[in-house]
Amino acid sequence: MLVFIELHDGKKLKLCFDGDLPGKLLDYRLIGSVYNLCFWVDDYKSIIFIPGLDYSVVVLYFNGKYELYSESCCCEDLVKKFHFTIGLNEDIGGLIKLASRDPLLGEFLRTYRGWRLRSTSLWWAIVTGICQQNVSFKQGWRMLHNIVKNYERIIQVGELKVLRPPEPREVLDDPDPLFNSGLGYRAKTVVNVAKAFVNGDVDEEAINEGTPVYAESVLRELKGIGPYTARLAIALSMRKYDLPPIDRWLKKIISVVYGIDEKFAEEFWVEKWRMWSALTSIMVTIALDAEPLNKALQRIHRREILPSPSVKPSPMNMRSFCEIE
């Protein structure tokens, strides 16, 4: 189904580490497949990209085994970065207590307490946020699939040939695949962001070391980046959840579920969920299968507030995107 080209330097990634992850608390199927592009998930495993200067990829099997490949097996920090990427040591016990009687997320956290957000690079987190601007779930994630497919970049991981996202420089060198990916006006925003990365206008180290408020202020200086996109990018890349990405969809849901005026939805959400506000914003989309607002409200009225296997594609059923051609 997919057409591949050679890796930029013609080399296969090296197998650097392999092993078994702890098997009791986390659900590696959920971690590896929720909101992951369909190219990177099958019945037994998922592909996870580790942010960094070198290309580093983990083949994560749903039974907890993993293989970590990289261009340079430089240090054991690769394993620590992998653990960070899948939230291995992220303790959400406090969040579970907060949500114990919550009408919207209580059941979700009891049922899917083994899920953790899978983080990504700042660049790809911003692109992800841009593709969610003012569109449905299906439209936004179709754009992301199109970008990866249209650029046809691969890396060789063991016996697997794996599509990878384009880098900022590759987007600037050849913007045509981007503009052919159905982004509309958003394509220009992605190009603007790519220029900022290539020109050194985005200091990733400073952003990662700073507070979420500082990170948001820096990202919003990029043309086309508003609070929703910036906050989603911060959550996805930094695992800092203080600032929630709240759009009209979530504002209405908060208003209906908690009887809050939409004008005060964000203030209420931050007060309720505190340091977990962004993570719970993302959880709501998973719990309701990111359905259009009217359908999501109907489900809430019927108390159907867990992901449904019948909804495809959805955050939990991303593989369906490969069936929509």
C-alpha positions in Angstrom: 0.0 0.0 0.0 2.8 2.4 0.8 5.8 3.5 -1.3 9.1 3.9 0.4 12.4 5.7 -0.4 15.8 5.2 1.1 16.9 6.5 4.5 18.8 9.8 4.2 22.2 8.1 4.8 21.3 4.7 3.5 22.0 3.0 6.8 19.8 0.7 8.9 19.3 1.7 12.5 21.3 -0.3 15.0 19.7 -2.5 17.7 21.0 -0.8 20.9 18.9 -2.2 23.7 16.2 -4.7 24.3 14.4 -6.0 27.3 11.1 -6.3 29.2 9.2 -3.5 30.8 7.3 -3.9 34.1 4.2 -5.9 33.5 1.6 -5.0 36.2 0.6 -1.4 36.1 0.8 -0.2 32.6 -1.1 -1.3 29.4 1.4 -1.2 26.6 -1.3 -1.8 24.0 -3.0 1.3 25.0 0.2 3.3 25.3 1.4 2.2 21.9 -1.9 2.5 19.9 -4.0 5.4 21.3 -3.5 8.4 19.0 -0.7 6.6 17.1 -0.7 6.7 13.3 -2.0 3.6 11.6 1.3 3.0 9.9 2.8 2.3 13.3 0.4 -0.1 14.9 -0.5 -3.8 14.3 -2.0 -6.6 16.3 1.1 -7.2 18.5 3.3 -4.1 18.6 3.6 -0.4 17.9 6.4 1.8 16.6 7.4 4.7 18.9 9.8 7.5 17.9 12.1 8.9 20.6 12.8 12.6 20.2 16.5 13.6 19.7 19.1 14.5 17.3 19.6 11.0 16.0 16.8 8.8 14.7 15.8 6.5 17.5 12.9 4.1 17.3 11.4 1.6 19.7 9.5 -1.5 18.6 7.1 -1.9 21.6 5.4 -5.3 21.9 2.1 -5.2 23.8 3.4 -7.9 26.2 6.0 -5.4 27.4 9.0 -6.5 25.4 10.8 -3.9 23.5 13.7 -3.3 21.0 15.3 0.1 20.9 17.1 1.0 17.6 19.1 4.2 16.9 21.6 5.6 14.5 24.1 5.9 17.3 24.0 3.6 20.4 25.6 6.4 22.4 24.4 5.9 25.9 21.9 4.5 28.3 20.1 7.8 28.2 18.3 6.4 25.2 16.5 4.0 27.5 15.6 6.8 29.9 14.2 8.9 27.0 12.2 5.9 26.0 10.8 5.5 29.5 9.9 9.3 29.5 8.3 9.0 26.1 5.8 6.3 27.3 5.3 7.8 30.7 6.8 4.7 32.4 7.4 6.5 35.7 4.6 9.0 35.6 2.5 8.6 38.8 -1.1 9.4 38.2 -2.3 8.2 41.6 -3.2 11.8 42.5 -5.3 12.1 39.4 -7.1 8.9 40.0 -8.1 10.1 43.5 -9.3 13.4 42.1 -11.4 11.6 39.5 -12.8 8.9 41.8 -16.4 10.3 41.7 -16.1 12.5 38.6 -19.1 12.0 36.3 -17.1 12.5 33.1 -13.7 10.8 33.7 -14.1 8.7 36.8 -15.1 5.5 35.0 -12.5 6.1 32.3 -9.7 6.3 34.8 -10.9 3.2 36.6 -11.1 1.2 33.4 -8.0 2.6 31.6 -5.7 3.4 34.5 -2.9 1.6 32.6 -2.9 4.2 29.8 -0.2 6.9 29.6 0.2 9.7 27.1 2.9 8.9 24.5 5.0 12.0 24.0 6.7 13.2 20.9 9.2 15.8 19.7 8.3 19.5 20.0 8.3 19.9 16.2 5.8 17.0 15.6 3.7 18.0 18.6 3.2 21.5 17.1 2.4 20.0 13.7 -0.1 17.7 15.5 -1.7 20.7 17.1 -1.9 22.7 13.9 -3.7 19.8 12.2 -6.4 19.9 14.9 -7.2 23.6 14.4 -10.9 24.1 13.6 -11.5 20.6 12.2 -13.0 17.3 13.2 -10.9 14.4 14.7 -11.1 12.5 11.4 -10.0 15.5 9.3 -7.2 16.5 11.6 -5.7 13.0 11.9 -6.2 12.3 8.2 -4.0 15.3 7.6 -1.2 13.9 9.8 -1.4 10.5 8.0 -1.2 12.3 4.7 1.9 14.3 5.6 3.8 11.2 6.7 2.6 9.1 3.7 3.2 11.9 1.1 6.8 12.6 2.3 7.6 8.8 1.9 10.6 9.0 4.3 11.5 5.7 5.9 13.9 4.2 8.4 15.0 0.6 8.5 14.3 -0.9 11.9 15.5 -4.5 12.0 13.6 -6.2 9.2 10.9 -3.5 9.2 10.7 -0.5 6.9 9.0 2.3 8.9 7.6 5.5 7.6 8.7 8.5 9.7 7.5 12.1 9.9 9.4 14.7 7.8 11.9 17.0 9.6 11.6 20.8 9.4 14.4 21.0 6.9 12.7 18.4 4.6 9.5 20.4 4.7 11.3 23.6 3.6 13.3 21.8 0.9 10.2 20.3 -0.6 6.9 21.8 0.6 4.8 20.3 -2.2 3.9 17.0 -0.3 2.8 19.2 2.6 0.5 21.3 0.4 -0.9 18.1 -1.1 -1.9 16.7 2.3 -5.2 18.5 2.7 -4.1 21.0 5.3 -5.5 24.1 3.6 -4.4 27.3 5.3 -2.7 25.2 8.0 0.1 24.3 5.5 1.5 27.8 5.6 1.5 27.7 9.4 3.5 24.4 9.3 6.0 26.1 6.9 6.3 29.1 9.2 7.1 26.7 12.1 9.6 24.7 10.1 11.4 28.0 9.2 11.5 28.9 12.9 13.1 25.5 13.8 15.6 25.7 10.9 16.6 29.3 11.7 17.1 28.6 15.3 14.2 30.8 16.5 12.9 27.9 18.6 15.2 27.2 21.6 13.9 23.7 22.5 16.2 23.4 25.5 15.0 26.7 27.0 11.4 25.7 26.3 11.8 22.3 27.9 13.5 23.7 31.0 11.1 26.6 31.4 7.6 26.6 32.9 4.5 25.8 30.8 3.6 29.5 30.9 7.0 30.4 29.5 6.7 27.7 26.8 3.3 28.9 25.8 4.5 32.5 25.5 7.3 31.4 23.2 5.2 29.1 21.0 2.5 31.8 20.6 5.1 34.1 19.0 5.1 31.7 16.0 2.6 32.9 13.4 -0.5 30.8 13.3 0.0 29.3 16.8 -2.7 30.1 19.3 -3.3 28.9 22.9 -4.9 25.6 22.0 -2.1 24.5 19.6 0.6 25.7 22.0 -0.9 24.0 25.0 -1.4 20.7 23.2 2.2 20.8 22.0 3.4 21.4 25.5 1.5 18.5 26.8 2.6 16.1 24.0 6.3 17.1 24.1 7.0 18.0 27.7 4.5 16.0 29.7 3.6 19.2 31.6 -0.2 19.4 32.0 -0.8 22.6 33.9 -2.3 24.5 30.9 -5.2 22.7 29.3 -5.9 22.9 25.6 -9.6 23.7 25.6 -11.6 24.2 22.4 -15.2 24.9 21.7 -16.0 21.2 21.8 -14.6 20.7 25.3 -16.0 24.0 26.6 -19.5 22.9 25.7 -19.0 19.4 27.3 -17.7 21.0 30.5 -20.7 23.4 30.5 -23.2 20.5 30.1 -21.7 18.0 32.5 -20.9 20.3 35.3 -23.5 23.0 34.9 -20.9 25.7 34.2 -21.3 28.8 32.0 -19.0 28.2 29.0 -17.3 31.5 29.8 -15.9 30.0 33.0 -15.2 26.5 31.6 -11.4 26.8 31.5 -11.2 28.4 34.9 -13.4 25.6 36.3 -11.3 22.9 34.6 -8.0 24.2 35.9 -9.4 24.5 39.4 -10.8 21.0 39.3 -7.9 19.1 37.7 -4.9 21.3 38.8 -1.6 19.9 37.5 -3.5 17.4 35.4 -5.6 19.8 33.4 -4.1 19.2 30.0 -4.0 15.4 30.4 -7.7 15.3 31.4 -8.5 17.4 28.4 -7.0 14.7 26.2 -8.6 12.0 28.2 -12.1 13.4 27.4 -11.4 13.1 23.7 -10.4 9.4 24.2 -13.4 8.6 26.4 -15.9 10.0 23.9 -14.1 8.7 20.8 -13.5 12.4 19.7 -17.0 12.2 18.3 -18.6 15.4 16.8 -20.1 17.6 19.5 -23.8 16.6 19.0 -23.0 12.9 19.2 -20.7 13.4 22.2 -23.4 15.2 24.1 -25.9 12.4 23.2 -23.5 9.9 24.6 -23.0 11.8 27.8 -26.8 12.0 28.2 -26.9 8.2 27.8 -24.0 7.8 30.2 -21.9 6.2 27.4 -18.6 7.7 28.5 -16.2 4.9 27.7 -14.6 4.4 24.2 -16.7 2.3 21.9 -15.1 -0.4 19.7 -17.8 0.3 17.1 -16.5 3.9 16.5 -13.9 3.8 13.7 -11.6 5.6 13.4 -11.2 6.9 16.9 -8.3 7.7 19.2 -8.4 4.0 20.3 -9.0 2.7 16.8 -6.4 4.5 14.7 -5.7 1.5 12.5 -8.9 2.3 10.8 -7.3 5.2 9.1 -5.3 2.7 7.0 -8.6 1.2 5.8 -9.9 4.6 4.6 -8.3 5.1 1.2 
